[in-house]
């Protein structure tokens, strides 16, 4: 068993078959290389068989030194101690000649499965991995919460699709999710997919949403480059209203209500004491008022925006292991169209069609109190009956211990 540099084909075959994050893909390797990042495909082979694989990047620190990062890797069976030892011993030897100050790793391994109130549903047994890394000289960053631009999120909200049907999943959603999905369908919200040439529509949504909610957005270059390299594995669904169909559907509802009111009024003419008819007229009149408002709004929007009104857009990076919802934005003035719900349901159905077992709503802060910065997002994802994956977190190992200690003093 030996630590080696893998060919592109070897790396692709292994990560395609074994559960891995989209950062540990051949597409991401080619993107990093073309961006000018020092990047390697490394792993362990037993004779000709690949037993571990990892996309490894090197970045500058303190001008002279470098930092190595595995970014949700390496991909391996962590229960196979022979593979683990061969990989990490080989990795350190590999990096010593490259002026690496320290290694940062964040394996894509779940520590606990929780509900969206923070309660542990399942302990995976991976706590022993923390002890294993510490025995190898790695320093655990701790059980972090919140968001950082420097490290990957330690908490994901995920929906298990394995052996589930579309009907079973829909029934498992809470009443608000079901109602909004049905409303989006009734309002004729449609979903189409943006190509690279139209990605500006999505990035405009993200800019508007980040300004309104004050969250960190990756920025247009990130989204454009991933679409260029991941191609069809990046999907950018856009929710829109066909305003002509929308107005037509409302007009039908309006006409139906008017006929029902007219019928009830005739009943009341025949019997002035018909309380049931009186109540019916009163209730239907309130409904008609609301319908007329929607009708007038639809006509005005149709005149202003033409046939199509874009209301929400999202960004997904998919592998054959999971469909990952990376980001999304909604036009605030058109939130009542429930475009984001239409997109989520459309993509969940897509994951089912592709026989993908995990629908990943992606990052949350890991803070489950009402004062959490993303409390509304947590409640949104909770409503889809998702669970929370708490990952084991980041580990750092000094390669050049003397220089690393000096670096730590400088940071302080």
Beta strands, then each sheet from edge to edge (+ up, - down):
strand 1: 2-5
strand 2: 38-46
strand 3: 49-61
strand 4: 65-69
strand 5: 75-76
strand 6: 100-105
strand 7: 110-114
strand 8: 120-123
strand 9: 139-140
strand 10: 155-160
strand 11: 189-193
strand 12: 234-235
strand 13: 237-242
strand 14: 308-318
strand 15: 322-330
strand 16: 358-363
strand 17: 387-391
strand 18: 395-398
sheet 1: 1+ 2- 3+ 4- 6- 18+ 9-
sheet 2: 1+ 2- 3+ 5-
sheet 3: 8+ 7- 17+ 10- 16+ 15+ 14- 12+
sheet 4: 8+ 7- 17+ 10- 16+ 15+ 14- 13+ 11-
end
